[in-house]
Structure formats: structure tokens, C-alpha cells
Amino acid sequence: MGRQQQKGALDASPLYNVVRYQLVPPVFLLLFTAAVQILAALGQGRTPCPLDFGQCYRILGNDFAWIFVAFSILWAMVWLWVPGKIFVGPPTPEGYRPPYKANGFLYYAVTSVTFMIAQNLYPSISRQIYESMPEILGCLNNVALLLCAWLLLDGRRKKKSKSPLLYDFYRGCELHPRLFGCDVKQLTNCRIGLMLWQILVLAFWSVQWENGSGVAGASVSAILQTIYLSKFFHWETGYFNTLDITYDRAGYYLCWGCLVWVPSLYTFHLYHQVTFPSTMSSFTAAITLLLGIGCVLINYRIDYEKQVFSAWWNSKERKAGKGGKAVKLWGRPATYIAAPYTDATGAARESALLTSGCWGIARHGNYTFELLCTLCWTIPAASGHGPIPAMLYFFFLAGLLVHRVYRDEDKCQAKYGKSWDKYTKTVPNRMIPYIY
């Protein structure tokens, strides 16, 4: 029999619920929304001052910033409107399977090449982006907050939520809302947020090249992030199976985070290097680049193993008993633990917890190499200037991923029960073998 899903250990704690529902939403809304403009000032070597009207006025944007943001959003939506292959995501507890446009890598490649052509035709465009970064982030902030307000109103209209209003604004109400025919999370997370990450990386590197100082360190950062982002868009349909999509609702945490926080913090180390050039030597840069490429490839391998195993597990042939042996990992049939559970409709279902390949070494090895990738492309910014604020992204991501480890495992424990207990004994390490 399947196991009825229950609340996790954290959810059962009254103190945790007070922090989660009452404290986190207002604190994070104020902290992170303000932090974006603070980072924009720090990256250009200015001291943030809330009493400086000239700095505060920049949150309203300027003509260039609004054109840049509007074009980025419209361009992303056009690529979700054009006819093309559809990828159907995993079912929700209610049985709905959201459709996604499966043209991610083509969108990424065409957008990147288009920007490079624009840079060649209008050589000042990258410097305009760099100099207008506070205004661009201000525009993105305004757009994202309006979107979150719409998601709140539309979501509470469709479903009766008993959560506090501010919590619903922060966490969202719906799992798969759509706007103008587009899946909101695919639009904000992938097509705008991560694409802006790539465009800003190219722009900041171009300005650094033009300035002629710290090019070795900046090039390491730019190359590694470009490889990483191209890998993501190649794997975009795999992202639709992650907790960001299947568990997190569309609200401030996810949509504002991808629209504003990603372009702000995730590019900060390269943005910072324009004003504070890296002193990394060419030899050290080459070693860092090779290590970074290795980490990206291993990170991709880990995700790939989970993806091919999931494809086999969900295949019609396996479900019909004609799937033969499990897909091979490392030359041997993959091993797994069958994990029965009961979904929200009361139907008995079964998942599989992978225990071989990279997933037999650590339960969250993908997070480990995500951090190592980030270390490799942020450390050039710290060369000659120290880790603060140059490596803020690395420290933020370390905290975020460790939190996600416990959040993910709490949900899995509640969902799979004894099967999860067996899995954690079979694969005892979370992120680092024999250590953690």
C-alpha cells in the first residue's frame, strides 16, 4: 500500500511555522528588494546612501533601461509563442501535466548571437548596460513586483487560501499559472532570468576587455558561466522535473528571485570586476578555467544520470513490463529503491530512489558541484580585493543549497517514509562523501 503524505518534521514545529509564515516574508521582502540596489551601487564603487536622492531616483529606471527590459521580456515571450515542440512536465498531485515550449537551446543560442551582433554594430551597448545597471535593476524590480501582485490577486481568486496575505505574495498561490499563453515559471526563471544572466556576463566582459585590465580573471568568469548556462538551456526540459517547478509556487520567492535577484547577485562578481579588476595571473586563470570546466561537466553528468533514469522509469515499456533491465549507469544496470506513496487524490503511486552512479555516492552531489562551479567563476573577482563583496554570490548559494538539502529531504521523508529511511542508509552522504 502507498504511504499517505504527511507534514514533515519542520512543518510540524510551531516555532518553524511562526518563522515561515509570519517572520520570513516581510523580512525577506524588505531585505532582498533593497539589497539589489545596494549591490548595484557597490559594484560601481559607490557607497549606498538611502538619503542620496540621486541614487534613490535610479530605481525608477531611465529610457535605456526600460527599452532594454521591455525588449528582453517581449523577446522571451515571442519564443514561447512561436509554434514548436512541446514538452509535457510531470503531473501535479491533481493530475495536471503542464506543457512547456521545448526550444530552450535554440532561444539561448539565437539570443546570444543576436547580442554579439548588436555589440559589433553598436560598440557602446555593453557600456550602456553596465552604466545603467542600477536603472535596469530598478525596472526589473518594478516589473517583478507588479507580476507578483497579479499572481497574488489571480491566485487567491482561483483558490481559497488560508495562509497570511504576505506569505502568499512571497511564496505564491499557484503551481503552474499562465500569463498571455506562457507558463509563468518558464518565462521568468529560464527565458528572462537566466538569459539576462548570460547577456549581462557578455556585456560586463566586453567592458572589461575594452578597459584592458584584469582580462584574464574576467575571461575565466565569463567562459565558465557561458558554458554553465549553455548546459542549462540544453537541459532545460530536465529543469521542469526539479522542485523549483514541481513544488515551489509562482510568487516573490521564485519569480522575483529569477527576474531581479539572479541578474543582480549572480552576475555581481563580473560586474564588480569592471571597477575592481582581478589581479589573477594568466597561469592561475588557466588552472581555474580547467578546474571549472571539469566541475561543470561533472555537474552535467550528475543531472544527466537522473534524467535518463527518470525517462526509463516513466517509460511506457517499463510500466507495461517490457522495459527489460534498468538503464545502465557506469556500465551496470542502475539500482534503486522502490518508493510507494499516496498522492493528493488518494491514488497509490510509486517512485524510484536512484542508488547507483553519481547518485550512489551522495544524495545531493549536484549541489556540491554547483557550488564548486560557482567558486571557480567567482574567485577571480576576489583576487587582489578579498572575498567580500566580490564572492557574495558563492556565500549566498552555499547557504541556499544547504537549506535546500534539508528542505528537500524533509519533503521526501514526509512523502516516502520508510523507503526514504532505507535510501538514506544506502546512500548516507548528503553532499560530500565521508564528511557531510
N, C-alpha and C positions, 0 to 999 in steps of 0.2 A: 504494500500500500504506500501511496505517496505521503509525504510528510507535510502537514499543514504549515504554511509560513507563519512565523511568529515575529514579534518585535525582537530586535537584537538586544544585547546586554546594555549597550549605550542608550538605546531608545527607552529602556525601562527605568533609567535613572532620573529621578525628579530634578536633580541639580543639572544634569545634562540637558533636560528639556527646557529649563529656565534659560540656560545659556544659549541653546539653539534657537528658541522661539522669541525670546524677549531681549537678549543682550546682543547677540551677533548681528542681526540685521541692521539696527541703527548705527552701531559702532563701525561695521564694515562699510556701510553706505557713506558715512562721513569720511572715514579714514582713506579708503581707496579712491573715492571720487576726487578728493583734494590732493592725494599723493600723485596723481597723474600730472597735474600742473606743476607740482614741486619738482618732479623728475625732469620735466621739460626745461625748467629754469636751471637746475643743477647741471644738466648735460651740456648746456651752453656756457657754463662757467659763471652764472649769475646766482646771487643769493636770493632765494624765495622770500618775498615780503608781502604779507596779506594787506598791508597798508599802502602798498605801491599801486596806485590806480592804473598806471600804465601796464603793469604785469597782469592785474586782475581783468583788465579790459580784453586781454587776449583770449579769454575763454569764450568770447562771442565769435571768434574767428575773423577772417578777412576774406576779400574776394577770391584770392587764390586758393585759400583753404577750403572754402565752400565749393568751389568748382572741382577741386581735387577729390573731395569726399563724395560729392554728388555723382561725379563720373565713376568713381570706384564702385559705388552702390549700384548704379544703373548698369554698368558693365557686368557686374556679378549676376544681376537678375536676368539680364539678356541670355546669359549662358545657361540659366536654369529654365528659360522659356523655350529655347530652340529645341526642335524635335531631336530625339536621340535615345540611346539605350537607357532602359530603366532598371535600377537595382532595387529589389524589394527587401526591406530591412526585416529584422527578427520580429516575431509577433509580440504585441503588448500583452499584459495579463488578460485583457478583454478580447484578444484575438486579432486586433487590427495590425496589419503589416504596412508600415509607411513606405511610400515609393520615393526614391531618390534618383536624381539625374546622374548617370554614370559617365560623365565626360570630364572628370576632375583633372587628369593629367594633361589633356588637350587644352583645357582652360588655363591651367598653370603655364604651360609652355608658350601658348599664344600671347598671354598677358605679359610674361617676362620679356619675350622678344619684342613685343609692341613697345614696352617701356624703354628697352635699349635703343630701338629705332628713334623714339621720341627724344631720348637723351642725345643721340647723334645729330638730330635735326635742330634741337633746341638745347644747346650745351648748358644753359643756366638752370634747367629744370630741377636738377638734383640739389643745387644750392638753394633754390627757392623752397624746395621741400624741407631742407634742413633748417633754414632760417625761419620758416613758417611752422615749425613743428609744434610750438605751443598753441598756435591758432588751429592747426589741423586736429590736435587732440581735443581742443575746446569744441570744435564742430562735431567730432565723433562722440564726445561726451553728451552733447545736447541731443543728437540723433538717437543715441543708445538709450538715454533716459526716457525720451518720448516713446520709443519702441517698448520699453519695459512697462510704461504706464498703460499702453494699449494692450499688452499681453495680460496685465493685471485685470483691467476692466473686462476684456473679452473672456478671459479665463474664468473669472468669478461669475460672469453672466451665464456661462455654459454649465458650470458645476457649482454645487453648494459647498463652499469651503468653510471649515470651522477654525482654520488657522488665523492668527492675527494678520491684519491687513499688510503691515510692513513685512512680515515674514513671507507672505505670498508674493509681494513685489520683489523681494530678494531671491527667493527660491523658484518662483514661477508657479503657475497653476496647471498648465497643460504639458503633456509629454511631447506631443507632436503637432503644435499649431502650424497653420499655414497662413502666409501673407502674400496676396497678389499671385496665387498659384505656386508659391515657393515654400518648401519646408524651411521654417524659420531657423532651425539649428544648422542645417546645411548652409544656408545663406550667411548667417552671422559667424559661425565657427570656422567653416572651411573657406568659403568663397570670398568673404570680406576680410575677416580677421587674419587668417594665415596668409592670404595673398598680399595684404598690406605689409605683413611681416617681411615677405620677400622683397617687395618693391622698396621698402624703407632700407633694407640691407643693401640693395643695389645702389640706392641714392646716397647713403652715407659713405659707402666705399668709394663711390665716384668722387665725392667731395674730398675725401681723404687723399685719393690719388692726385687730384688737382692741386691739393695743398703740398704734396710731395714729402710729407713727413709721416713716420710711423706706418708706412705702407705694408711692411712685412706682417706685422701683427694684425692690421686691419684686413689684409687679404686672407689670413687664416680664418678669422671670424666669418668673413663673407663667404668663403668657399665652403666651409663646413656647414653653415646654415643653409646654403643653397642646396647642397647635397641632401641634407636632412629634410628640407621642405619638398624637394622633388620626390624624395622617397615617400613622404606623406601623401602627396597627391596621387602618386602611383598606387598607393594602398588605400585611397580614400574610402572605398566601399567597405574595407575592413574596419575603419573607424566607426561605421554605423552599428557595429556589434559591441562597442565599448560602453561603459557605464555612463559616459557623458551623454550618450544618445538614448540608451535603453533605460536609464534610471533617473538622471538629472532632468528636471523640468526646465522649460524655457523661461528664464527670468533674469534678474540683475546678475546673479552669480555666474551664469553661463553666458548669456548673450552680451551683457555689458562687458563682462570679462574678456570675451573674444573680440568685441568691437573696439574696445578702448584700452584695456589693461595689456593685452597682447602687443598691439603696436607701440605702447608706451614702454613697458618694462622689458619685454622680450628682445627689443632692439636697442636697449639703453646702452649696453656695453660698446656698441659700434657708434652710436650717436655721441657718446661720451668721448670716444677716441678722436673725433674731429677737433675738439677743443683741447683735449689732453692726449696727444699722440702716444702710442705704445712705443716703448724702448726695446721691445723684444728683438733679438738678433735674427738674422736670416736663418742661421743654423737651428736655433731653438724653435723658430717658427715652422721650419720644415719638419722637425721631430713632432711638434704639437699637431701639425696637419696630418701626419701619418697616423698618429695615435687616435686622433679624432675620426678619421675615415674608418679605422678599424672598429671604433665604438659604434659608429652609425651602422656599419654593415652587420655587426652582431645584434644590435637593436632591431634591425630589419629582419634578421634571421629568426629571432625570438617571436616577433609578431607573425612572421610567415608560417612558422610551425603551428601556432594556434589557429591561424586562418585555414590552412589545408586540413588540419584535423577536424575543425568545425564543419568544413564543407563535406568531409566524408561522413561525419556523424549525422548531419542533417540531410544526407543524400537519400533519394527515394529508393535506391538499390539497397542500402543498408537497412532502411526501415522495412523493406519488403523481404529481408532475409537473404538478399542476393549480393550483399556487399563484400563477401569474402573476408579476408583478414583486414585488420585495420591498416590505415595508411602507414607507410614506413617513415620513421624518423631515425636518423643516424644509422641507416641500413637495416633496422629491425622494425617489426610491426609495433606501432605505438601502443603503450599500455595506458590504462585509465581506470578510474573508479566510477562505476555507475552510481548516479546520484538521483534517486526518485524524489519528487516533491509534488505538492498540490498547488495549482495556480489560483488566481483570484476568483475564477469561475467555479472552483471546486473540482476541476478535472485533474486526473492523475497524469503527471508528465515525468520525463526522465532526461537529465543532462549527463554529461560526462566530464570528469575532472582529470585532465591530462597529467600523467606522471612520468613521461619519458621525454627524451630530447632535452632541450634547454629547460623545459618546464619540470623536469625531474630533478633539477639542480636547485632551483629556487622558485618560490611561488610568484615572485614579482621581479624576476630578473630583467624584464623590460624596463621597469622603473630604475633599476641600478644603472643600466647603460644609457638611459635617458639622461641621468644625472652626469655621467661621465662625458657624454657628448657635450652637455652644457658647460662643464668645467673646461673642456678643450677650447670652446669658442669664446668663453668669457675671460679666461686667464690672460690673453694678450692685453686686454684693457687694463689689467691690474699691474702690468709690467711697468715699473717706474712710478706708479701712482698709488699702489696699495689696493687692497680688495674692496674698500668702501669709498665711494659708492659704486665703483666700476663693476663689481661682481654681485650686485644686489639680486639680479635675476637668478643666479645659481643658488644663493641662500634662500630666496623665496621658494624656488622649485623644490629644494631639499625638504623644506617644511611642508609644502603642499603634498609631495609624494608620500612622505612618511605618514601624514594624516590620512591620505587616500588608502594606504595599506591597511590601516586599522578600520577605516570606514568600509572598504570593500570586504574585508574578512568578517566584519560584524554582520553585513548583509548576507554573505554566503553561509555563515553559521546559522543564521535565522532561517535561511531557505532550505539548506541541505541537512542540517542536524548531524546525525551520526556519520553520514557519508563524508561530511566536511571534517569531522574529528579524525576519521580514518585517513583522509587525504593529508592532513597536517602532520600525522605521524609518518606517512610515507614520504612526504616532502617537507622536512622540518624547518628548512631555512626560508626566511621571507625574502631577503634581498641579497645577502652576502653569505656564501657557504661557510659554515662553522663559526660564523660571527654573529649574524643577525638574520 
